[in-house]
């Protein structure tokens, strides 16, 4: 199933995709936030499936929808250099263990959102990523246990300010700016998306394809990532794990060929089986 965190005419709700449109689950008596849906477990998912497959509820007018970040997480964990070709293009070593960093909650924005870029930085870059949505508490879980701790998957864009990222060996400054973690447009539940199967992952800037990879190219696949992260950070339902990006980022090009993202650019991240996440960039008002 595909689930959407959104507002409709200013009212928060969760939507489910049907064959003819998006159904407002709140109108059907279900919770109005994705966090509550995730907390409801398999029972609530069965109700959602029945509602989405039926015709008792009116489908929403797409023009009335504003997309929100997919969840309100306690933790946003990101993996660095998790695709071999990306590590090589940026001059990084192939990691022997997952490299983790974090974002803050104000980094998250939803699909079809405009993100303002601070004008005191300039080397803005895209990173198309598959994002894991945690479905149950996980602390020190095995790789075998990790799958059942996942609620679903979504698209993410790890927008990065490279001139801040590489001021030191700690990447946080360039990774956690407000709006630097677009997610969406939906969550595809675990029963409808198998990360062990090949899923194309792409990024377009102003209509031109700049990244084209496959999620099976990860060095540390999704279940390994969840298990490894859970050894250090107790994971909670609705937490997010950005799983790294394939080759094709601006930072990976020769210096004379780097044309950094700028206000007015439109960035699309597409993952087969999930959808397309769109972000428009703007100048931060002074």
C-alpha positions in Angstrom: 0.0 0.0 0.0 1.0 3.6 -0.5 0.2 6.0 2.4 0.4 9.7 2.3 1.0 12.2 5.2 -0.7 15.4 4.2 -3.2 18.2 4.9 -6.4 18.6 3.0 -7.8 22.2 3.0 -5.5 22.8 6.1 -6.7 19.7 8.0 -4.0 17.1 8.8 -4.8 13.6 7.7 -3.4 10.4 6.3 -4.3 9.2 2.8 -4.2 5.8 1.2 -3.8 5.2 -2.6 -6.6 3.3 -4.3 -7.1 2.5 -8.0 -9.0 5.7 -8.6 -7.3 8.2 -6.3 -6.3 9.0 -2.7 -8.8 8.2 0.1 -8.9 10.3 3.3 -8.5 7.7 6.1 -9.4 10.3 8.7 -12.8 10.6 7.1 -13.1 6.8 7.6 -12.5 7.2 11.3 -8.8 6.3 11.4 -6.0 8.4 13.0 -5.0 11.7 11.4 -1.2 11.3 11.6 1.2 8.8 10.2 2.8 8.2 13.6 -0.5 7.0 14.9 -1.0 4.7 11.9 2.4 3.2 12.4 1.7 2.7 16.1 -1.5 0.9 15.1 0.3 -2.1 13.7 -1.0 -4.8 11.4 -4.6 -4.4 12.6 -4.9 -0.9 11.3 -3.2 -1.8 8.1 -5.9 -4.4 7.4 -8.5 -1.7 7.9 -6.7 0.6 5.5 -6.5 -2.0 2.8 -10.3 -2.7 3.1 -11.0 1.1 2.8 -8.7 1.6 -0.1 -10.1 -1.3 -2.0 -13.7 -0.3 -1.4 -15.8 2.5 -2.8 -17.5 3.8 0.3 -15.4 6.9 0.6 -14.9 9.8 -1.8 -11.5 10.2 -3.4 -9.7 13.5 -2.7 -9.3 16.3 -5.2 -5.5 16.4 -5.8 -5.6 20.2 -5.8 -6.7 20.1 -2.1 -3.7 18.1 -0.9 -0.5 19.6 0.6 2.1 17.0 1.4 3.8 16.8 4.8 7.0 15.0 5.8 6.2 11.3 5.9 6.5 11.0 9.7 7.5 13.0 12.8 10.5 10.9 13.9 12.5 11.0 17.1 15.6 10.2 15.1 16.8 10.9 11.5 19.8 8.7 10.8 21.7 8.8 7.5 24.3 6.5 6.0 27.3 7.9 4.1 29.2 6.3 1.2 26.8 3.4 1.0 27.2 2.9 -2.8 30.7 1.8 -4.1 30.6 4.0 -7.2 29.6 7.1 -5.1 32.4 6.5 -2.6 34.9 6.2 -5.5 33.6 9.3 -7.3 34.0 11.5 -4.2 37.4 10.1 -3.3 36.2 8.2 -0.3 37.3 4.8 1.0 34.9 1.9 0.7 33.6 1.7 4.3 34.1 -1.5 6.2 31.3 -0.5 8.5 28.3 1.8 8.0 29.0 5.5 8.3 26.3 7.2 10.3 25.4 10.9 10.7 22.2 12.6 11.5 19.7 15.4 10.6 17.4 17.4 12.8 13.6 17.5 12.7 13.5 20.8 10.9 15.4 19.3 8.0 12.3 17.3 7.0 9.9 18.7 4.4 7.3 16.9 2.3 6.8 16.3 -1.4 6.3 19.4 -3.7 7.8 21.8 -1.1 10.0 24.8 -1.8 13.3 24.8 0.2 15.1 28.1 0.8 18.9 27.9 0.4 21.0 30.1 2.8 22.9 32.6 0.7 26.0 32.5 2.8 26.7 29.0 1.5 26.9 28.1 -2.2 27.9 24.5 -3.0 24.5 22.8 -2.8 24.2 19.2 -4.0 21.5 16.6 -4.4 21.6 13.0 -3.1 18.7 10.6 -4.2 18.1 8.1 -1.5 15.9 5.2 -0.4 14.6 6.0 3.1 13.6 3.3 5.6 10.6 4.0 7.9 10.9 2.2 11.2 7.7 0.4 12.4 8.6 -0.9 15.9 11.2 -0.3 18.6 14.5 -1.8 17.7 17.6 -1.9 19.9 20.5 -4.3 19.2 18.5 -6.3 16.7 20.0 -8.9 14.3 20.0 -8.6 10.5 17.3 -11.4 10.6 15.1 -9.5 13.0 15.5 -6.1 11.2 13.0 -6.7 8.4 10.1 -7.0 10.9 11.1 -3.7 12.5 10.5 -1.8 9.2 7.1 -0.2 8.5 7.9 0.8 4.9 10.0 2.8 2.5 10.0 6.3 0.9 12.1 8.5 -1.3 14.5 11.0 0.2 16.9 13.8 -0.9 19.9 14.3 1.3 20.4 18.0 0.2 24.0 18.8 1.1 25.9 22.0 1.4 29.4 20.8 0.5 31.2 23.9 1.5 29.9 23.4 5.1 30.2 19.6 5.0 33.9 19.5 4.5 34.9 22.2 6.9 35.9 19.3 9.2 35.8 15.5 9.3 32.3 15.8 10.8 29.7 16.1 8.1 26.8 17.5 10.3 27.1 21.2 9.4 26.6 20.5 5.7 23.8 17.9 6.1 21.4 19.3 8.7 20.3 22.6 7.3 16.5 23.4 7.5 14.8 21.7 4.6 17.8 19.5 3.8 15.8 16.3 4.1 12.8 16.2 1.7 10.8 12.9 1.9 7.9 11.5 0.1 5.6 11.5 -1.7 4.4 8.5 0.1 5.4 5.5 2.3 5.1 2.1 0.6 4.4 -0.4 3.2 6.8 -3.3 3.8 4.4 -5.9 2.3 4.5 -4.0 -1.0 8.2 -3.3 -1.4 11.1 -5.7 -1.1 14.5 -3.9 -0.9 16.2 -7.2 -1.9 14.7 -6.8 -5.3 16.2 -4.3 -7.8 14.6 -0.9 -7.8 15.9 1.9 -10.0 16.8 5.1 -8.2 17.1 8.3 -10.2 17.6 12.1 -9.7 16.7 14.8 -12.2 17.6 18.4 -12.0 15.4 20.7 -14.2 14.4 17.6 -16.3 17.9 16.3 -16.9 18.9 12.9 -15.4 21.9 13.3 -13.1 21.8 10.0 -11.1 20.7 6.6 -12.3 21.4 3.6 -10.0 19.8 0.6 -8.4 19.0 0.1 -4.7 20.6 -3.4 -4.8 24.0 -1.7 -5.3 24.1 -0.7 -1.6 27.2 -1.8 0.3 25.1 -2.3 3.4 21.6 -3.2 2.4 18.5 -2.1 4.3 18.3 -4.9 6.9 22.0 -4.6 7.6 21.6 -0.9 8.0 18.8 -1.2 10.5 20.7 -3.8 12.5 23.9 -1.8 12.5 22.1 1.4 13.5 20.2 -0.3 16.3 23.5 -1.3 17.9 24.1 2.4 18.7 20.7 4.2 18.6 17.5 2.8 20.1 15.1 3.1 17.1 11.5 4.0 17.6 8.4 3.7 15.4 8.4 6.5 12.7 12.2 7.0 12.8 13.9 7.4 9.4 17.1 6.0 8.0 18.4 7.6 4.8 20.4 4.7 3.1 22.9 6.6 1.0 23.1 7.7 -2.6 24.4 6.2 -5.9 27.0 7.9 -8.1 26.3 11.1 -10.1 26.4 13.8 -7.4 28.0 17.2 -8.3 30.8 16.7 -5.7 31.9 13.7 -7.7 32.6 15.7 -10.9 35.9 17.4 -11.9 36.1 20.8 -10.3 35.7 22.7 -13.6 32.5 20.7 -14.3 30.7 21.3 -11.0 27.6 23.4 -11.4 26.0 23.6 -8.0 22.3 23.7 -7.3 20.8 27.2 -7.1 17.5 28.9 -6.4 15.0 28.1 -9.1 16.2 24.5 -9.7 13.7 21.7 -9.5 15.0 18.4 -8.2 13.1 15.1 -8.7 14.0 11.9 -6.9 12.3 8.8 -8.3 12.5 5.2 -7.0 10.7 2.5 -8.9 7.8 1.1 -6.9 7.5 4.2 -4.7 7.1 7.4 -6.9 8.7 10.8 -7.4 9.6 13.3 -4.8 9.8 16.9 -6.1 11.6 19.7 -4.4 11.9 23.3 -5.7 14.8 25.4 -4.5 14.6 29.1 -3.6 16.8 31.8 -2.1 16.4 32.3 1.7 15.0 35.8 2.2 17.4 38.0 4.1 
